[in-house]
Amino acid sequence: MATPTMAAAANDMTQLQRVVCALAFFLLFLGIGRLASLVLHEPLLGYANSYDMIRLQACHQIWPADKGVDITDGTPQAPLRRYTLDKQLDTPCFPSSELLFTGSGIALAQLKNRVTGETLVSLKMIGLTKAIFLCVTALLASLYFFRQRMQQAMLVNGLLMAGVLSDPGITLYLNTFYTEFSAVYFLYLALIGLVVAGTAPRRWFYGLPLLAGLVGLGLSKPQHLPLALLLGTLAGMWLWRQPWRPLAVLAVLCGALPLLLQASGHWVPRSDNMALANRVNLLGALLADSPDPQALLKSLGLPADCGELAGKNWYHPVVQSRQPCQALATRSHSKLLLLTASQQPATLLAMAKTAIPMVQQWLFPLYGQVEGKTNGRAAEYQRSLGQAVERMPAVLFTLLWLLPLPLYLLALALARKTQQQGHAAFCVLLALIQWFVFAVALYGDGLVDMAKHAHLAMTAWLASYLALPCMLLRNTGHRADE
């Protein structure tokens, strides 16, 4: 039932604005239906376990129930549906904000089992839980934008839900124990929260989505710690000028909180061995793109025999068997990057040039996606924007990859009206996220699994293009009274 405020918002609209709102709600529910069709699909659709899911499964001690499946190894050929809580495996748990969704899904599955008499946990219940979180958040955001007469924001939200958030490029992570969904969800929540904080009355309730999004994003994956800090800092600077200074301070603190927890040892998202693997991957990529590998090694203070890592990564048989370049264990990641930037900056640019075509695969191709099929593809059942992107010529993709940031900076410079400025600034932020995540993925772990590590960059890139048509739409909304 519509509230008086929402009814007033509906009445105080032109015919065109009513059409825009109707289209926005249509797109929203189209996205919800599309998302549900994948999560509830038979057979189960989702990414198979490359072994990385074990890091989160260990936190719940939940393991595949299928006989003949080695729970100490990955099953990358196809996703598994049935899991049990009756097995125990002594392997490290690496906490993530994804545990909010997987834990809720397991609890929901156990509640269902009390009614049905089942004993196993279905991965679909975890996927359904994630879908509910996302759909409710998107619906509440659209209702808020409708109430505030923010047709631009409504349409952007509808387009994002129908075109990106419900796409298999994201929804294939729902029926899994990977942490990519929490990164996408909490980034989406933080961006919604930023818009709400700029348009809502000065009440603490309206600041919670932003703060929760920043903390959840930083805790999703260790590589997103810098992104949470960046967004928290930018949000704090903007809110300080509003002025909403208590929330500005909290935004900075929430953006920095995951980093502080890691530094204090209260949150350990990866082991020393995983950190060493990242350095090996980075050095192998640097040497492969360096015009003078030996000069680079000398500037990094590494012995000449470390040149054997050129073009190799942690998983290469030579590295696994002989573990060359032992000196790398005593080098810090940041020092490797800073020395390379000062001595061979062109090498970092060459790495970026090599990496851009790799992120073209939004649908990660190395894992099976269909229950019961070896290396099956979800594209057999539901289309994805990722398929269209993959078919682009590499030159065209590179051009489109480079375009959003200068395009939206120009739009921001030319914007004259407040609502156009706000929309252009939001699109600039999406483009900044695209490049920031890309850079952190590339210079944090080299070229290994670049498409997966830069998943959030590809998501922001697609979102920035979907938001483009709304640039010309005029809002009737106004700032709520403080």
Protein Blocks (a to p, Z undefined) as FASTA:
>chain_A
ZZfklmmmmmmccfklmmmmmmmmmmmmmmmmmmmmmmmpccddddddehlmmmmmmmno
pacfbghiafkbccfkbccfbdcfkbccdddddddfklmmmmmmmmmmmmmmmmnopabd
cfklmmmmmmmmmmmmmmmmmmmmmmnopaklmmmmmmmmmmmmmpmklmmmmmpcbfkl
mmmmmmmmmmmmmmmmmmmccdfklmmmmmmmmmmmmmmpmklmmmmmmmmmmmmmmmmm
mpcfklmmmmmmmmmmmmmmmmnopacfbcfklmmmmmmmmmmmmmmmpcblmlmmmmno
pafklmmmgopafklmklmmnogakllmmpcfklmmmmmmmmmmmlmmmmmmmmmmmmmm
mbackbcfbehiahiafklmoccfklmmmmpcfklmmmmmmmmmmmmmmmmmmpmbfklm
mmmmmmmmmmmmmmmmmmmmmmmnojnhklmmmmmmmmmmmmmmmmmmmmmpccfbdcdd
ZZ
